Amino acid sequence: MNHPAIRSGAVAVITGAAVGIGYAIARRVASEGMNVVLFDRDAGALDVATKTLLNDFPDVKLLALKGDVTSESDLHRLYEKSCE
């Protein structure tokens, strides 16, 4: 990708990251060497997505968080964990 935000070592925070477009974006940025924070409300799908990405991109740092974008407390936790 030819965008300055997409660079190896940077962090991508992706909501809805366990399936569909969110998962496709997570795969793409991981393939670019970005570290990825996966956020989704489906714990089972999030677990599968995380294991698959870790297997396919072992050098990328991944953080998986279960949560809902409609929950203010979940979003606050996402922010706090993403900044660690």
N, C-alpha and C positions, 0 to 999 in steps of 0.2 A: 504494500500500500504506500502511496506517496503522499502522506500527510504527516506533519511534524508531531502530532499527538500519538501516532502509531510508531513506537520506537522500543527497541529491546531494553528491558529493565524497567520501563515505566509501568504504572499500575492502571488496569482497566477495571472499573466497577460495573458489573452487568446485572441488571434486574431481569427477572424472568429467564434466568440463565440455564435452567435445567432442560429445557426442550425448545423446539422451534427456532425462531430467529435469534432469540437470546443465546441459545446453545451454539448456533452457527457462528455468531459473533465471537463467543468465547473461544471456540476452536480457532477461528481466524487470527485473533489477537495473540493467542498462545503460540500459534505457528510463527508469529512475528517476534517471539521471544519476550512478550509482555507478561508481567505477573497479573494474575486474574483473581478478582473477588467475585465469586458466584453468589447470587442472592435469589432465592426462590421460596415459595411457600410450600412446595411439594417436597417433603423430606426424602421420600423414596427416589424420586427422579433426580433430586439434587445429589444424592449419594451415588447413583449410577453415573451421572454426568461427571462428577468429581473423579471417580475411579477411572473412568475412560480417559479423561484428559490427563490425569497423572500418568497413566500407562503410555499414552501417545506422546506426551511432552514432559519427560521426567525432570528436565532442568528448569522448568517453569514453576514459580511459587504460586500455589493456589490456596485460597481461603474460601471455604463454603459456609454460608450463613443461611439458616432457615429464617424466613420472615416474609412479611406482607407489606407491599409499598403503601397500602392504605392505613398502616399503623404508624403513628408518630413515634412511638417508643421503639418499634422495629427499625425505622429509618435512623433514629438517633444511634442505636446500637451498630447499624451498618456503617454510619459515619465514623463512630469511635473506633471500631475494629479495623476499618480501612486505613485509618491514619496511624495505626501502630507500626 
